[in-house]
Amino acid sequence: MPIYEYKCSKCGEIFEAFQKISDDPLTHCKYCKGKVERIFSQTSFQLKGSGWYLTDYSRKSQPAGTSGDSGAKSGEKPAKSTDSTSAPSSTT
């Protein structure tokens, strides 16, 4: 459940209330029964930088000496390269 902060216009007290998102906002102070107003405070959760998801979480760590993306999906064998000297020549 979200935590909402309210400020009383009568006594100036700031307090928190656990409420469902669907609940109506509080209208009276729990200390002096004065009128309250919901306030918005800054959260401490921050996402900084570009691509934080890709660089931090999406790829599994790979052993040293291997390249990042080989072009093949995991579990697939790389395609065999065909060399022109080993290919059968056709004579007509």
MOMO-V198910 format. One record per backbone hydrogen bond with DSSP energy under -1.0 kcal/mol. CO is the residue of the C=O (numbers start at 1). NH is the residue of the N-H. Records with the same first field share a line. If there is no record, write none. Layout:
CO: NH ; NH
This chain:
2: 19
4: 17
5: 39
6: 15
7: 37
13: 8
15: 6
17: 4
20: 23
27: 36
29: 33
34: 29
35: 9
37: 7
51: 55
52: 56
53: 57 ; 58
63: 66
73: 76
83: 87
